[in-house]
């Protein structure tokens, strides 16, 4: 899948200083690499022997992201865990509280940028205690989820961080604060995306729960998921026969696994 940053652009020197590049190879997990290339943040990582702003730290828990600067170069950003919530200039007190309490997962805000009205989607990263914002148009939307074609209303909702519900009952939303870029009430989903002019499948497993109210997350082996998985394995739609989970596991799957999804211009 096309990403705003290419792997060859990774700031190797900076990664090496953090101990994340050794002996010619990255020590980051594939999911973290995919998140960074897509413009999102990694999972929390423990970094050792850091020097930041003149201070030396033997250990720091933080997330990492990449930022393309005005000169086109790609820089590495470190997002530590703050002691206090970091305010966002576009949020008022009520909106801030709604995001902090989880009453709202995302808020849409407009602002003037040199005479041009722009829209930002803002959500809260409870792990680092800071707000993340992104432009909706930067979110890459899947063509299908679990084999179901998304309509224009669903696509727009996904870009704005709103919950969409599939015919099989699965609920999901885009999340810039999540390394995989999506949360769902199901542990697994299959996205169909355009790649190199053709349709490609993206298997997403171990997703974070959409809800934070203690409800159990579904395993995700819905009829739609199983059929999309069967279609992926045979390389074409196969509606006359549905494979069982055991049948599916026995097949070799030619797909991108657990690589994360979408892109977000984080600010």
C-alpha positions in Angstrom: 0.0 0.0 0.0 1.2 3.5 -0.9 2.6 5.4 2.1 3.6 9.1 2.4 7.1 8.1 3.5 9.2 5.4 1.9 11.3 2.9 3.8 14.5 4.2 2.1 13.8 7.7 3.6 14.0 6.4 7.2 16.4 8.6 9.3 18.8 5.8 9.9 21.3 7.9 11.9 18.7 9.0 14.3 17.3 5.5 14.7 20.8 4.2 15.3 21.3 6.6 18.1 18.2 5.2 19.8 19.4 1.7 19.4 16.7 1.0 16.9 19.0 0.2 14.0 21.8 -2.3 14.6 24.0 -4.3 12.3 22.3 -3.0 9.1 18.8 -3.8 10.3 15.9 -2.2 12.1 15.0 -3.5 15.5 11.5 -2.2 15.3 8.6 -4.5 14.8 6.9 -4.6 11.4 3.8 -3.0 12.8 5.8 0.0 14.2 7.6 0.5 10.9 4.3 0.4 9.0 2.8 2.9 11.4 5.7 5.3 11.0 5.7 5.1 7.2 2.0 5.8 7.2 2.5 8.9 9.3 1.2 7.5 12.5 2.8 6.8 15.9 4.3 3.5 17.0 3.3 1.6 20.1 5.0 2.7 23.3 8.6 1.7 23.4 11.3 1.8 26.1 14.3 3.8 24.9 17.6 3.8 26.7 20.5 6.3 27.2 18.9 9.4 25.6 20.1 12.9 25.3 17.3 15.4 24.8 17.4 19.2 25.2 20.6 19.0 27.1 19.3 16.3 29.5 20.5 12.8 29.7 18.0 10.0 30.5 18.9 6.4 31.1 15.4 5.3 30.2 12.3 6.8 28.5 8.9 5.3 27.5 7.7 7.0 24.4 6.1 6.6 21.0 7.9 7.5 17.7 6.7 9.0 14.5 8.2 10.5 11.3 7.6 14.0 10.0 8.4 15.4 6.6 9.8 18.8 7.0 9.5 21.8 4.7 12.8 21.0 3.0 11.5 17.5 2.2 13.7 15.6 4.6 12.2 13.1 7.0 12.8 13.6 10.7 12.2 11.4 13.7 9.9 12.6 16.5 9.7 11.3 20.0 6.4 11.5 21.9 7.0 10.9 25.7 4.4 10.2 28.3 3.6 13.6 29.8 2.8 14.1 33.5 -0.2 16.3 32.6 -2.6 16.5 29.7 -1.2 18.7 26.9 -3.8 21.2 25.8 -4.8 21.7 22.1 -5.2 25.3 20.9 -8.4 24.6 18.9 -10.3 22.9 21.8 -12.4 24.7 24.3 -12.9 23.4 27.9 -16.0 21.4 27.1 -14.5 19.7 24.0 -11.3 18.9 25.9 -13.4 17.2 28.7 -15.5 15.3 26.1 -12.3 13.8 24.6 -10.6 13.1 28.0 -13.7 11.3 29.4 -14.3 9.3 26.2 -17.7 10.8 25.7 -16.5 11.7 22.2 -13.7 9.8 20.4 -13.0 12.6 17.9 -13.9 16.2 17.3 -14.0 18.0 14.0 -12.7 21.6 14.0 -12.2 24.2 11.3 -9.6 27.0 11.4 -8.3 29.7 9.1 -4.9 29.0 7.5 -3.8 32.1 5.7 -7.3 32.8 4.3 -8.1 29.2 3.6 -10.6 27.3 5.8 -9.3 23.9 6.8 -10.8 21.1 8.8 -9.0 19.1 11.4 -10.0 16.0 13.3 -8.8 15.9 16.9 -8.6 12.9 19.2 -6.9 12.1 22.5 -4.0 9.7 23.0 -4.5 8.6 26.6 -1.1 6.8 26.6 1.0 9.9 26.1 -1.7 12.4 27.4 -1.7 14.6 24.4 -4.1 15.4 21.6 -3.5 14.3 18.0 -4.9 16.1 14.9 -5.1 15.2 11.3 -6.7 16.3 8.0 -9.6 14.1 6.9 -8.4 14.1 3.3 -5.2 12.4 4.3 -6.9 9.3 5.6 -6.8 6.5 3.1 -10.2 4.7 3.1 -10.6 1.0 2.2 -12.8 0.1 -0.7 -14.2 -2.8 1.2 -14.2 -4.1 4.8 -14.9 -7.8 5.3 -16.0 -7.9 1.7 -18.6 -5.2 2.0 -18.3 -2.2 -0.3 -18.3 1.1 1.6 -20.7 3.8 0.4 -19.7 7.5 0.2 -21.4 8.2 3.6 -19.4 5.5 5.3 -16.1 6.6 3.6 -16.6 10.2 4.8 -17.5 9.0 8.3 -14.3 6.9 8.4 -12.1 9.8 7.4 -13.7 11.9 10.2 -13.0 9.3 12.9 -16.7 8.4 13.2 -18.0 4.9 13.8 -19.3 2.9 10.8 -21.2 -0.3 11.1 -21.1 -3.1 8.5 -23.9 -5.4 7.5 -22.4 -8.2 9.5 -22.7 -6.1 12.6 -19.0 -5.2 12.9 -18.3 -1.7 14.1 -15.1 0.3 13.4 -13.5 3.7 13.2 -10.3 5.3 12.0 -8.0 6.2 14.9 -4.9 8.4 14.5 -3.8 7.6 18.0 -3.6 3.8 17.2 -0.5 2.4 15.6 -2.7 0.3 13.2 -4.9 3.3 12.4 -8.2 1.6 13.2 -10.2 0.4 16.3 -13.0 -2.1 16.1 -15.4 -4.1 18.3 -13.9 -7.2 16.5 -10.4 -8.4 16.9 -9.8 -8.9 13.2 -10.9 -7.3 9.9 -10.0 -7.6 6.3 -9.6 -4.4 4.3 -9.7 -4.4 0.5 -7.5 -1.6 -0.9 -6.2 -0.4 -4.3 -2.5 -1.3 -4.7 -0.6 -0.9 -8.0 -3.9 -0.5 -9.9 -5.4 -3.7 -8.5 -7.4 -4.9 -5.5 -5.3 -6.1 -2.6 -6.3 -7.6 0.8 -5.0 -6.4 4.1 -5.5 -8.7 7.0 -5.7 -6.9 10.3 -5.5 -8.8 13.6 -5.2 -8.0 17.3 -7.1 -4.7 16.9 -7.8 -2.5 19.9 -11.3 -2.5 21.2 -13.6 0.3 20.0 -15.4 0.5 23.3 -13.8 1.4 26.7 -16.8 0.5 28.8 -15.7 -3.1 29.6 -17.7 -4.8 26.9 -16.0 -7.9 25.5 -14.5 -7.6 22.1 -15.7 -10.1 19.5 -13.3 -12.5 17.8 -14.4 -11.2 14.4 -15.0 -14.5 12.6 -18.2 -13.1 11.0 -19.8 -14.4 7.8 -18.4 -11.3 6.0 -14.9 -11.9 7.4 -14.8 -15.6 6.6 -16.1 -15.0 3.0 -13.5 -12.2 2.4 -10.8 -14.5 3.7 -12.0 -17.3 1.3 -12.0 -14.8 -1.6 -8.5 -13.7 -0.7 -7.2 -17.2 -0.7 -8.7 -18.3 -4.0 -7.9 -15.0 -5.7 -11.4 -14.3 -6.8 -14.9 -14.1 -5.4 -16.3 -17.5 -4.5 -19.8 -17.2 -3.2 -21.1 -20.7 -3.8 -19.0 -22.2 -1.0 -18.0 -20.8 2.4 -14.8 -22.1 4.0 -14.7 -22.9 7.7 -12.1 -21.3 9.9 -10.2 -24.6 10.0 -10.2 -24.7 6.2 -8.9 -21.2 6.0 -6.0 -21.8 8.4 -4.9 -24.7 6.3 -4.5 -22.5 3.2 -1.5 -20.3 2.6 -2.5 -16.6 2.6 -0.9 -14.2 0.2 -1.6 -10.9 1.9 -0.1 -8.2 4.0 -0.5 -9.2 7.7 -0.8 -6.8 10.6 0.9 -4.0 8.8 -1.5 -1.2 9.9 -3.6 0.9 7.7 -4.1 4.4 6.3 -2.2 7.6 6.7 -2.6 10.6 9.0 -0.8 13.9 9.0 -0.3 14.1 12.7 0.3 17.5 14.3 
